[in-house]
Amino acid sequence: KAGVTQTPRYLIKTRGQQVTLSCSPISGHRSVSWYQQTPGQGLQFLFEYFSETQRNKGNFPGRFSGRQFSNSRSEMNVSTLELGDSALYLCASKGQNNEKLFFGSGTQLSVL
Amino acid sequence: DQQVKQNSPSLSVQEGRISILNCDYTNSMFDYFLWYKKYPAEGPTFLISISSIKDKNEDGRFTVFLNKSAKHLSLHIVPSQPGDSAVYFCAALNYGGSQGNLIFGKGTKLSVKP
Protein backbone atom coordinates (compact mmCIF):
# COMPACT_ATOMS: atom_id res chain seq x y z
CA LYS A 1 0.00 0.00 0.00
CA ALA A 2 1.52 3.32 -1.02
CA GLY A 3 2.04 5.90 1.71
CA VAL A 4 1.05 9.54 1.80
CA THR A 5 2.56 11.39 -1.15
CA GLN A 6 3.27 15.11 -1.10
CA THR A 7 4.40 17.22 -4.03
CA PRO A 8 6.51 19.14 -4.60
CA ARG A 9 9.25 18.16 -2.18
CA TYR A 10 10.89 21.59 -2.19
CA LEU A 11 9.63 24.98 -3.21
CA ILE A 12 11.16 28.44 -3.29
CA LYS A 13 8.91 31.47 -3.60
CA THR A 14 9.19 35.20 -3.03
CA ARG A 15 7.12 37.39 -0.74
CA GLY A 16 3.69 38.21 -2.08
CA GLN A 17 3.44 35.16 -4.31
CA GLN A 18 1.02 32.33 -3.75
CA VAL A 19 1.69 28.61 -3.57
CA THR A 20 -0.27 25.38 -3.90
CA LEU A 21 0.84 22.15 -2.27
CA SER A 22 -0.57 18.75 -3.10
CA CYS A 23 -1.21 15.64 -1.04
CA SER A 24 -2.39 12.16 -1.99
CA PRO A 25 -3.51 10.15 1.04
CA ILE A 26 -3.17 6.45 1.60
CA SER A 27 -5.69 4.58 -0.52
CA GLY A 28 -8.97 4.27 1.36
CA HIS A 29 -8.24 7.11 3.78
CA ARG A 30 -10.83 9.86 3.58
CA SER A 31 -9.40 12.20 6.20
CA VAL A 32 -6.51 14.49 5.30
CA SER A 33 -4.88 16.90 7.76
CA TRP A 34 -2.28 19.57 7.19
CA TYR A 35 0.37 20.67 9.67
CA GLN A 36 3.06 23.35 9.64
CA GLN A 37 6.41 22.61 11.23
CA THR A 38 8.85 25.41 12.03
CA PRO A 39 12.02 25.14 14.13
CA GLY A 40 11.15 25.29 17.80
CA GLN A 41 7.38 25.34 17.22
CA GLY A 42 6.59 21.71 16.69
CA LEU A 43 3.72 20.69 14.48
CA GLN A 44 0.91 23.20 14.30
CA PHE A 45 -2.44 22.10 12.99
CA LEU A 46 -3.76 23.93 9.94
CA PHE A 47 -6.94 22.09 8.96
CA GLU A 48 -8.52 18.72 8.37
CA TYR A 49 -10.68 17.65 5.45
CA PHE A 50 -13.04 14.70 5.35
CA SER A 51 -15.17 13.77 2.37
CA GLU A 52 -14.43 17.10 0.66
CA THR A 53 -15.52 19.14 3.70
CA GLN A 54 -13.35 21.02 6.14
CA ARG A 55 -13.96 19.31 9.48
CA ASN A 56 -11.51 21.15 11.75
CA LYS A 57 -9.46 24.30 11.50
CA GLY A 58 -6.47 25.60 13.43
CA ASN A 59 -5.52 29.17 14.28
CA PHE A 60 -4.03 30.30 11.00
CA PRO A 61 -4.95 33.40 8.98
CA GLY A 62 -7.29 33.21 6.03
CA ARG A 63 -4.31 33.29 3.66
CA PHE A 64 -4.06 29.58 4.37
CA SER A 65 -6.78 27.57 2.68
CA GLY A 66 -7.34 24.07 1.47
CA ARG A 67 -9.65 21.78 -0.36
CA GLN A 68 -10.25 18.11 -0.89
CA PHE A 69 -11.34 16.36 -4.04
CA SER A 70 -13.70 13.44 -4.50
CA ASN A 71 -10.74 11.04 -4.70
CA SER A 72 -9.60 12.32 -1.25
CA ARG A 73 -6.57 14.09 -2.70
CA SER A 74 -6.06 17.44 -1.03
CA GLU A 75 -4.43 20.74 -1.87
CA MET A 76 -3.31 23.52 0.40
CA ASN A 77 -2.95 27.09 -0.82
CA VAL A 78 -1.11 29.97 0.79
CA SER A 79 -1.66 33.40 -0.73
CA THR A 80 0.37 36.58 -0.30
CA LEU A 81 3.35 34.70 1.07
CA GLU A 82 5.30 36.15 4.00
CA LEU A 83 8.83 35.35 5.14
CA GLY A 84 7.39 33.67 8.23
CA ASP A 85 5.56 31.14 6.08
CA SER A 86 8.86 29.38 5.44
CA ALA A 87 8.33 25.97 6.97
CA LEU A 88 7.90 22.26 6.38
CA TYR A 89 4.28 21.58 5.47
CA LEU A 90 3.15 18.10 6.35
CA CYS A 91 0.11 16.27 5.16
CA ALA A 92 -1.29 13.28 7.01
CA SER A 93 -4.14 10.87 6.40
CA LYS A 94 -6.04 8.50 8.63
CA GLY A 95 -8.56 5.75 8.21
CA GLN A 96 -12.00 5.54 9.75
CA ASN A 97 -12.15 4.91 13.51
CA ASN A 98 -8.40 5.20 13.70
CA GLU A 99 -6.78 8.23 15.26
CA LYS A 100 -3.29 7.28 14.10
CA LEU A 101 -2.07 9.76 11.50
CA PHE A 102 0.18 8.67 8.66
CA PHE A 103 2.40 11.48 7.45
CA GLY A 104 3.96 12.27 4.12
CA SER A 105 7.54 13.48 3.80
CA GLY A 106 6.42 17.07 3.58
CA THR A 107 6.98 20.05 1.31
CA GLN A 108 9.78 22.34 2.40
CA LEU A 109 8.71 25.87 1.51
CA SER A 110 11.22 28.71 1.51
CA VAL A 111 9.96 32.26 1.11
CA LEU A 112 12.62 34.78 0.08
CA ASP B 1 -1.45 28.48 25.24
CA GLN B 2 0.33 25.22 24.78
CA GLN B 3 -1.86 22.26 25.60
CA VAL B 4 0.91 19.71 25.10
CA LYS B 5 4.35 20.53 26.46
CA GLN B 6 7.68 18.84 25.99
CA ASN B 7 9.91 20.87 28.25
CA SER B 8 13.21 19.30 27.23
CA PRO B 9 14.24 20.41 23.73
CA SER B 10 17.06 17.87 23.70
CA LEU B 11 18.32 14.75 25.45
CA SER B 12 21.61 12.90 25.09
CA VAL B 13 22.12 9.31 26.28
CA GLN B 14 24.70 6.60 25.89
CA GLU B 15 23.99 3.59 23.71
CA GLY B 16 22.52 0.75 25.76
CA ARG B 17 21.15 3.01 28.49
CA ILE B 18 17.55 4.08 29.03
CA SER B 19 16.10 7.15 27.31
CA ILE B 20 13.18 8.84 29.06
CA LEU B 21 11.23 11.48 27.18
CA ASN B 22 8.61 13.46 29.04
CA CYS B 23 5.40 15.16 28.06
CA ASP B 24 2.85 17.19 30.04
CA TYR B 25 -0.62 18.24 29.00
CA THR B 26 -3.11 20.73 30.36
CA ASN B 27 -6.42 19.68 28.82
CA SER B 28 -8.12 17.09 31.04
CA MET B 29 -10.37 16.15 28.11
CA PHE B 30 -7.49 14.49 26.29
CA ASP B 31 -8.02 10.75 26.37
CA TYR B 32 -5.67 9.35 23.77
CA PHE B 33 -1.94 9.96 23.46
CA LEU B 34 0.60 9.12 20.78
CA TRP B 35 4.34 9.35 20.27
CA TYR B 36 5.84 10.05 16.88
CA LYS B 37 9.45 9.88 15.77
CA LYS B 38 10.87 12.16 13.10
CA TYR B 39 14.12 11.99 11.17
CA PRO B 40 15.37 15.07 9.28
CA ALA B 41 13.74 15.61 5.89
CA GLU B 42 11.13 12.94 6.59
CA GLY B 43 7.60 13.03 7.92
CA PRO B 44 6.86 11.84 11.47
CA THR B 45 6.21 8.13 11.91
CA PHE B 46 3.94 6.64 14.53
CA LEU B 47 5.72 4.92 17.39
CA ILE B 48 3.32 3.98 20.17
CA SER B 49 0.05 5.13 21.68
CA ILE B 50 -1.92 4.83 24.90
CA SER B 51 -5.54 5.28 25.84
CA SER B 52 -6.49 7.05 29.06
CA ILE B 53 -8.03 3.84 30.40
CA LYS B 54 -4.50 2.40 30.66
CA ASP B 55 -1.44 3.56 32.52
CA LYS B 56 1.14 1.63 30.52
CA ASN B 57 1.62 0.32 27.01
CA GLU B 58 4.62 -1.61 25.82
CA ASP B 59 5.92 -2.41 22.34
CA GLY B 60 9.34 -3.99 22.18
CA ARG B 61 11.94 -1.52 23.42
CA PHE B 62 9.35 1.24 23.74
CA THR B 63 7.07 1.75 26.74
CA VAL B 64 4.71 4.65 27.33
CA PHE B 65 3.52 5.49 30.84
CA LEU B 66 0.51 7.68 31.56
CA ASN B 67 -0.17 9.44 34.87
CA LYS B 68 -3.59 11.03 34.48
CA SER B 69 -3.67 12.72 37.84
CA ALA B 70 -0.41 14.50 37.03
CA LYS B 71 -1.37 14.99 33.37
CA HIS B 72 1.99 13.53 32.46
CA LEU B 73 3.22 10.85 30.12
CA SER B 74 6.63 9.51 29.38
CA LEU B 75 8.28 7.38 26.72
CA HIS B 76 10.96 4.93 27.79
CA ILE B 77 13.37 3.43 25.29
CA VAL B 78 15.39 0.50 26.58
CA PRO B 79 18.05 -0.14 25.47
CA SER B 80 18.73 2.98 23.45
CA GLN B 81 20.39 2.54 20.07
CA PRO B 82 22.13 5.08 17.79
CA GLY B 83 19.32 4.61 15.25
CA ASP B 84 16.90 6.00 17.83
CA SER B 85 18.49 9.43 17.38
CA ALA B 86 15.62 11.57 16.10
CA VAL B 87 13.08 14.16 17.22
CA TYR B 88 10.25 12.69 19.28
CA PHE B 89 6.85 14.34 19.35
CA CYS B 90 4.18 13.73 21.92
CA ALA B 91 0.59 14.21 20.70
CA ALA B 92 -2.79 14.22 22.41
CA LEU B 93 -6.38 13.92 21.32
CA ASN B 94 -9.85 14.33 22.73
CA TYR B 95 -11.14 11.20 21.06
CA GLY B 96 -14.77 11.79 21.79
CA GLY B 97 -14.75 15.53 21.29
CA SER B 98 -15.56 17.65 18.29
CA GLN B 99 -11.96 18.82 18.00
CA GLY B 100 -10.65 15.64 16.51
CA ASN B 101 -7.22 16.80 15.49
CA LEU B 102 -4.00 15.75 17.19
CA ILE B 103 -2.28 18.42 19.27
CA PHE B 104 1.49 18.07 19.19
CA GLY B 105 4.22 19.17 21.54
CA LYS B 106 7.30 20.98 20.24
CA GLY B 107 9.41 17.84 20.26
CA THR B 108 12.51 16.53 22.02
CA LYS B 109 15.65 15.82 20.03
CA LEU B 110 17.20 12.57 21.24
CA SER B 111 20.85 11.84 20.55
CA VAL B 112 22.10 8.35 21.33
CA LYS B 113 25.89 8.22 21.41
CA PRO B 114 27.78 5.02 20.57
Interface residues (C-beta under 8 A of the other chain):
Chain A: V4 Q6 S33 Y35 G40 Q41 G42 L43 Q44 F45 E48 R55 N56 G58 L90 A92 E99 K100 L101 F102 F103 G104 S105 G106 Q108
Chain B: Q6 P9 Y32 L34 Y36 A41 E42 G43 P44 T45 F46 S49 F89 A91 L93 Y95 Q99 G100 N101 L102 I103 F104 G105 K106 G107
